[in-house]
Amino acid sequence: MRPLALLVLIATLAPAQEATEQIQGLDFLAGSWAGPMWGGVFETWYSTPEGGKVLSSSLLISEGNIRFWEFEKFEVRGEHVWVQPFPNGKPAASFRLVELDVEAKKATFDCTTNDFPTRIVYEKNEEGHLVITLSDPHSGSPKVEVFDLAPQEDAVEEVD
């Protein structure tokens, strides 16, 4: 292989490799979480990033009924990590990872063309809670929604 072709190949693979490493940095999401939200209890579960994706399922239970449910898919597309929510099973706008602080266990995703939110921040705080913040810094809206979710170690019972 000619040196120039090898250099182009390495330059092309580097961003994709970085995105693959970044998705592994989302391992702090893994587990079951729950907390009060929207007049009920919001429960969510995130997979580990094994296999190059993180999948989640969430639901809101209020007055004994499921009022909202959602899936999320975190994956590498091209040179970036993306999260795509599926509220009530319907695909919504995808958000691109714009900042990842592995040490602080914080990931920021943006979609400037979405109505609300235009930013989703996932952060595992010092108390061990998963805090998900929905905001709209790109449109100037003051609207913010914060999910403060505690770990649910015993959320899934094993079946013998």
Backbone as a ProteinNet text record, in pm:
[ID]
protein_1_A
[PRIMARY]
MRPLALLVLIATLAPAQEATEQIQGLDFLAGSWAGPMWGGVFETWYSTPEGGKVLSSSLLISEGNIRFWEFEKFEVRGEHVWVQPFPNGKPAASFRLVELDVEAKKATFDCTTNDFPTRIVYEKNEEGHLVITLSDPHSGSPKVEVFDLAPQEDAVEEVD
[TERTIARY]
85.1	0	89.1	53	130.9	113.7	216.6	209.3	90.8	60.2	-49.8	-183.4	-200.2	-324.1	-339.3	-230.5	-233.7	-270.6	-214.9	-246.2	-394.2	-449.5	-591.4	-677.7	-639.7	-713.4	-713	-598.7	-588.7	-672.7	-666.4	-743.7	-893.2	-934.3	-1075.5	-1124.3	-1041.8	-1081.6	-1077.9	-994.8	-977.8	-1108.2	-1188.1	-1312.3	-1410.6	-1421.1	-1511.8	-1464	-1332.7	-1276.6	-1305.7	-1292.1	-1321.2	-1467.5	-1558.8	-1701.2	-1726.3	-1659.1	-1673.3	-1625.5	-1517	-1468.1	-1564.2	-1621.8	-1715.2	-1838.4	-1891.9	-2012.7	-1981.7	-1859.3	-1821	-1821.9	-1799.2	-1801.9	-1940.3	-2043.3	-2180.6	-2218.2	-2119.6	-2148.3	-2211.2	-2197.1	-2257	-2409.9	-2468.2	-2613.8	-2670.7	-2591.3	-2640.1	-2707.3	-2824.8	-2896.1	-3041.5	-3108.2	-3249	-3257.6	-3345.1	-3356.7	-3504	-3538.8	-3677.2	-3681.5	-3785.6	-3805.2	-3937	-3981.4	-4107	-4093.5	-4195.6	-4195.2	-4334.9	-4376.8	-4502.2	-4623.1	-4625.8	-4739.9	-4743.9	-4632.5	-4627.3	-4486.1	-4457.4	-4323.2	-4268.3	-4152.1	-4084.2	-3981	-3989.4	-3895.3	-3823.9	-3692.9	-3616.6	-3507.3	-3468.8	-3362.2	-3271.1	-3139.3	-3038.8	-2948.7	-2918	-2824.6	-2681.4	-2588.2	-2446.5	-2415.6	-2301.7	-2266.9	-2202	-2209	-2153.2	-2218.2	-2138.4	-2190.7	-2202.9	-2163.4	-2160	-2288.5	-2386.5	-2511.3	-2553.3	-2629.6	-2698.5	-2846.2	-2924.9	-3069.5	-3136.5	-3249	-3323.1	-3471.8	-3541.2	-3687.1	-3732.2	-3835.2	-3884.3	-4036	-4091.8	-4236.4	-4270.7	-4384.7	-4438.6	-4565.6	-4567.3	-4684.3	-4751.1	-4879	-4955.9	-5094.2	-5136.9	-5267.6	-5288.4	-5180.9	-5189.5	-5189.7	-5169.4	-5170.7	-5041.4	-5004.1	-4890.2	-4939.5	-4884.2	-4925.5	-4833.3	-4710.7	-4611.3	-4509.2	-4456.7	-4346.8	-4256.5	-4132	-4033	-3918.9	-3865.2	-3739.6	-3636	-3507.5	-3398.6	-3293.4	-3227.5	-3118.8	-2998.6	-2889	-2762.3	-2673.6	-2619.2	-2537	-2440	-2339	-2244.3	-2300.1	-2310.4	-2347.4	-2242.1	-2168.2	-2059.6	-1952.4	-1925.7	-1819.1	-1869.4	-1998.4	-2055.1	-2140.9	-2161.7	-2255.7	-2388.1	-2496.3	-2629.7	-2721.1	-2821.1	-2930.1	-3058.2	-3140.2	-3270.5	-3378.7	-3462.9	-3576.9	-3691.7	-3771.2	-3892.2	-4007.9	-4056.2	-4165.7	-4292.7	-4352	-4469.2	-4446.4	-4318.9	-4283.5	-4261.6	-4274.8	-4260.6	-4124.2	-4050.3	-3918.7	-3929.3	-3840.8	-3831.9	-3696.2	-3666.9	-3539.9	-3422.2	-3312.4	-3189.1	-3104.3	-3034.7	-2949	-2804.9	-2711.9	-2571	-2494.8	-2406.2	-2319.9	-2225.6	-2231.2	-2145.6	-2042	-2064.3	-1967.4	-1980.9	-1866.1	-1863.4	-1751.1	-1784.4	-1685.9	-1696.3	-1609.2	-1614.3	-1590.5	-1495.4	-1464.1	-1582.4	-1649.3	-1765.3	-1893.8	-1887.4	-2004.3	-2117	-2083.9	-2179	-2169.1	-2285.4	-2291.3	-2396.9	-2361.1	-2451.1	-2479	-2607.6	-2652.3	-2734.1	-2712.8	-2785.4	-2856.7	-2969.5	-3040.9	-3100.9	-3029.2	-3069.1	-3196.7	-3238.7	-3359.1	-3485.8	-3473.9	-3591.1	-3664.1	-3794.2	-3868.2	-3833.3	-3861.8	-3820.3	-3807.6	-3699.8	-3581.7	-3485.1	-3390.1	-3280.8	-3152.6	-3156.8	-3041.7	-3091.9	-3022	-3045.6	-2911.7	-2909.2	-2787.5	-2815.7	-2728.4	-2734.4	-2614.3	-2640.5	-2530.6	-2556.8	-2454.5	-2462.7	-2397.8	-2478.5	-2427.2	-2356.4	-2306.7	-2230.4	-2313.5	-2445.8	-2532.3	-2561.7	-2510.9	-2534.8	-2664.3	-2731.3	-2855.3	-2822.8	-2908.7	-2901.2	-2992.2	-2933.1	-3008.4	-3013.1	-3133.9	-3153.5	-3219.6	-3153.3	-3203.8	-3239.6	-3363.5	-3411.4	-3417.4	-3355.3	-3357.1	-3358.4	-3360.9	-3374.8	-3282.2	-3150.2	-3060.6	-3047.2	-3081.8	-3064	-3177.6	-3291.1	-3404.7	-3434.2	-3358.2	-3375.5	-3491.3	-3552	-3665.1	-3613.1	-3680.9	-3639.5	-3686.8	-3763.9	-3820	-3709.1	-3718.1	-3623.9	-3702.6	-3675	-3733	-3618.4	-3623.7	-3516.2	-3573.7	-3516.9	-3550.8	-3439.7	-3470.7	-3373.6	-3409.1	-3332	-3367.9	-3270.3	-3323.2	-3242.4	-3220.2	-3105.2	-3081.2	-3180	-3218.8	-3314.5	-3246.7	-3163.1	-3086.1	-3175.7	-3290.5	-3378.9	-3497	-3480.6	-3593.1	-3640.5	-3551.1	-3588.8	-3570.1	-3677.6	-3668.6	-3630.2	-3541.4	-3501.5	-3608	-3628.3	-3723.4	-3646	-3685.1	-3615.9	-3661.3
-117.6	0	123	221	343.9	423.8	498	573.5	670.8	738.3	833.9	761.8	648	571.8	520.6	477.7	430.8	545	662.6	779.2	816.3	812.4	842.3	738.4	610.5	504.4	524.9	556.7	579.6	700.4	808.9	929.4	901.9	814.6	780.9	694.4	602.3	511.6	576.5	677.5	738	791.3	872.1	921.3	809.2	709.1	598.3	520.9	501.5	434.4	516.2	649	735.8	721.1	717.1	701.1	565.6	461.3	328.7	330.4	401.4	414.5	498.9	601.4	687.8	611	523.9	451.6	363.1	313.9	236.9	324.5	455.1	549.6	575.2	520.8	534.4	422.4	344.6	232.3	275.5	402.7	450.4	449.8	440.2	434.7	299	193.9	57.3	36.3	-25.1	-58.6	-16.9	-35.9	0.4	122.5	215.8	344.1	379.8	456.2	500.4	627.8	707.5	828.7	895.1	989.3	1059.6	1154.6	1156.4	1246.5	1251.6	1366.6	1385.8	1325.2	1337.6	1288.6	1139.1	1071.7	927.3	882.7	757.8	702.3	665.9	722.2	694.9	586.9	476.5	365.3	347	322.8	301.6	198.8	132.5	33	58.1	56.8	73.4	-49.4	-95.5	-206.2	-155.2	-248.6	-212.6	-183.4	-120.8	-92.8	-210.7	-328.5	-447.1	-464	-495.1	-512.7	-381.9	-270.4	-143.4	-63.1	-102.6	-26.8	-23.5	78.5	83.3	92.7	6.4	8.3	38.8	108.2	136.1	117.7	92.5	92.4	167.5	249.6	334	334.8	359.7	377.6	466.5	532	615.9	549.8	520.2	459.1	563.3	586.8	682.5	624.8	627.3	575.2	432.2	352.5	212.3	184.3	288.3	270.3	321.7	260.6	310.5	430	546.9	671.3	709.6	657.1	689.6	577.5	546.1	450.6	491.4	446.1	488.4	388.1	373	301.8	404.5	376.7	458.2	363.6	410.7	333.9	426.3	391.9	463.7	380.1	443	366.8	457.4	394.3	466.2	467.6	587.6	605.4	693.9	638.6	715.7	745.6	873.5	916.3	960.9	942.9	997	894.6	921.6	845	921.1	848.7	907.7	836.4	907.9	845.8	880.4	778.4	800.2	750.4	842.4	802.1	751.2	663.2	611.8	628	753.3	772.8	703.6	624.7	544	459.8	419	330.9	397.6	529.9	601.2	669.8	655	718.7	871	928.5	1074	1119.9	1246	1302	1234.9	1219.9	1166.2	1280.1	1252.4	1349.6	1300.4	1390.4	1354.6	1384.1	1293	1314	1429.9	1535	1652	1666.6	1599.7	1605	1480.8	1420	1303.1	1321.8	1321.8	1326.9	1194.6	1101.5	966.9	971.4	1053.9	1062.8	1117.8	1219.4	1278.7	1199.5	1100.4	1018.8	1108.3	1182.5	1278.8	1278	1269.6	1271.2	1372.3	1455.5	1558.1	1531.8	1526.9	1503.3	1623.4	1666.1	1780.7	1743.6	1808.9	1807.5	1946.6	2033.6	2174.2	2194.9	2095.5	2110.7	2059.5	1997	1945.9	2061.1	2044.1	2150.5	2151.2	2048.1	2032	1884.3	1846.5	1923.6	1935.4	2026.4	2030.3	1976.2	1950.7	1892.7	1792	1678.7	1578.2	1551.5	1567.1	1540.2	1424.2	1323.4	1208.6	1220.6	1212.1	1225.6	1139.2	1066.2	991	1077.8	1124	1220	1151.1	1232	1179	1087.4	1104.7	1017.8	886.1	869.9	747.6	748.8	864.4	877	905.7	859.9	897.5	1019.1	1130.7	1253.9	1280.3	1287	1313.8	1450.9	1542.2	1678.4	1706.6	1746	1786.5	1937.9	2002.1	2147.9	2193.8	2325	2384.6	2505	2486.8	2602.1	2658.6	2580.6	2625	2713	2710.7	2794.8	2903.7	2906.7	3010.8	2989.5	2872.7	2844.7	2818.2	2870.9	2844.3	2708.1	2635.6	2507.9	2406.4	2342.7	2238.3	2130.5	2005.6	1893	1807.5	1775	1698.3	1570.6	1458.3	1327.2	1290.2	1277.8	1236.8	1093.8	998.6	856.8	781.3	714.1	635.6	495.9	436.3	298.9	201.3	101.6	1.1	-135.5	-166.3	-291.8	-414.8	-409	-524.9	-510.6	-435.9	-407.2	-530.6	-625.3	-744.3	-866.6	-939.6	-1061.4	-1177.5	-1260.8	-1378.5	-1486.5	-1558.4	-1668.4	-1799.3	-1888.7	-2019.1	-2111.1
0	0	0	-79.7	-86.9	41.8	84.8	210.3	215.9	106.3	106.2	126.1	59.1	73.5	216.2	278.5	416.5	510.6	487.2	569.3	557.4	438	417.2	487.7	480.2	546.1	697.6	755.3	899.7	939.7	863.6	894.1	885.4	794.7	779.6	895.3	942.3	1048.9	1187	1206.7	1339.1	1398.3	1328	1389.4	1423.7	1338.6	1367.1	1489.9	1502.4	1619.4	1744.5	1736.9	1851.1	1893.1	1797.6	1829.7	1895.5	1848.2	1908	2052.6	2080	2217.1	2300.4	2239.9	2313.3	2358.8	2274.2	2316.1	2436.8	2447.5	2565.8	2690.8	2673.3	2783.9	2839.8	2774.3	2823.1	2919.8	2964	3053.5	3185.3	3223.3	3348.2	3343.5	3224.3	3211.6	3253.4	3242.5	3261	3396.1	3390.7	3512.3	3508	3621.3	3636.5	3726.4	3689.8	3758.2	3773.5	3877.8	3895.2	3978.2	3953.4	4030.8	3995.5	4079.9	4053.3	3934.4	3849.1	3732.9	3675.5	3629.9	3557.2	3630.5	3762.2	3838.6	3859.9	3835.8	3854.3	3887	3860.6	3879.3	3742.2	3711.5	3585.4	3611.3	3538.3	3550.8	3417.9	3424.2	3301.3	3324.1	3218.3	3220.8	3101.6	3124.8	3019.5	3016	2895.4	2878.2	2892.7	2897.5	2889	2742	2714.1	2574.8	2502.2	2561.5	2495.5	2359.1	2259.5	2124.7	2047.9	2109.8	2037.4	2037.5	2117.5	2128.8	2275	2311.2	2439.5	2405.8	2465.9	2445.9	2578.6	2572.3	2694.5	2671.4	2781	2779.1	2903.2	2886.9	2995.9	2996.4	3114.9	3124	3241.8	3230	3336.3	3386.7	3516.8	3578	3667.2	3642.7	3720.7	3745.7	3870.3	3909	3859.2	3865.7	3828.1	3679.3	3597	3451.6	3388.6	3277.1	3199.7	3119	3147.3	3080.5	2965.3	2968	2864.5	2864.5	2746.1	2735.8	2621.1	2628.6	2528.9	2522.1	2404.3	2383.8	2341	2366.3	2315.3	2259.1	2153.9	2093.1	2078.3	2145.7	2134.6	2043.4	1938.4	1844.8	1771.4	1712.6	1627.9	1486.8	1431	1290.1	1228.2	1133.1	1072	1174.5	1195.2	1285.4	1422.2	1450.5	1573.9	1646.9	1775.2	1855.6	1855.1	1835.6	1829.1	1927.3	1977.6	2050.8	1976.6	1956.7	1894.8	1988.9	2037.7	2119.6	2032.3	2089.8	2025.6	2124.9	2145.8	2240.2	2192.4	2280.8	2246.9	2121.4	2101.4	1991	1857.3	1850.1	1722	1715	1604.5	1594.5	1603.1	1682.4	1696.4	1642.8	1656.3	1608.3	1678.7	1606.9	1663.8	1718.3	1828.2	1894.6	1886.4	1849.1	1834	1963	2000.6	2116.5	2086.4	2168.8	2147.4	2257.4	2371.3	2480.1	2565.3	2596.1	2683.8	2783.3	2911.5	3018.7	3093	3057.4	3114	3263.9	3308.2	3450.7	3530.5	3478.6	3546.7	3521.9	3434.2	3397.5	3346.3	3242.1	3185.5	3033.3	2967.9	2821.8	2777.3	2680.4	2628.9	2481.6	2447	2310.5	2264	2139.9	2083.6	1954.2	1932.6	1804.6	1788.5	1718.5	1708.9	1629.1	1551.6	1468.6	1536.8	1652.9	1724.1	1791.4	1817.6	1885.8	2035.7	2108.7	2247.6	2275.4	2336	2372.6	2255.1	2266	2168.9	2231.9	2362	2432.5	2535.2	2542.3	2645.8	2713.8	2845.8	2922.5	3016.9	3012.1	3101.2	3194.7	3325.2	3421.1	3543.6	3584.6	3709.4	3816.6	3913.2	4011	4127.6	4221.7	4336	4425	4427	4507.5	4436.4	4314.5	4238.8	4160.7	4154.5	4076.9	3930.8	3843.2	3702.4	3684.7	3643.8	3622.4	3472.6	3418.8	3276.4	3266.7	3195.5	3182.7	3037.7	3014.9	2883.3	2883.3	2784.3	2778.3	2633.5	2617.4	2484.3	2467	2487	2477.2	2336	2235.8	2097	2047.7	2114.4	2073.7	2175.3	2282.3	2382.1	2476.9	2475.6	2564.6	2705.9	2807.5	2945.4	2997.6	2917.1	2960.7	2988.7	3106.5	3146.5	3220.8	3190.3	3263.2	3315.6	3444.7	3508.3	3567.4	3528	3582	3679.3	3807.9	3909.4	3947.4	3896	3905.3	3994.6	4094.9	4187.5	4131.1	4164.4	4117.5	4180.7	4104	4148.5	4140.8	4238.8	4236.6	4230.1	4296.2	4302.4	4207.6	4099	4010.7	3934.1	3911.6	3836	3925.7	3946.8	4025.7	3934.7	3986.3	3909.5	3919.7	3811.6	3808.4	3811.2	3900.5	3910.5	3801
[MASK]
++++++++++++++++++++++++++++++++++++++++++++++++++++++++++++++++++++++++++++++++++++++++++++++++++++++++++++++++++++++++++++++++++++++++++++++++++++++++++++++++

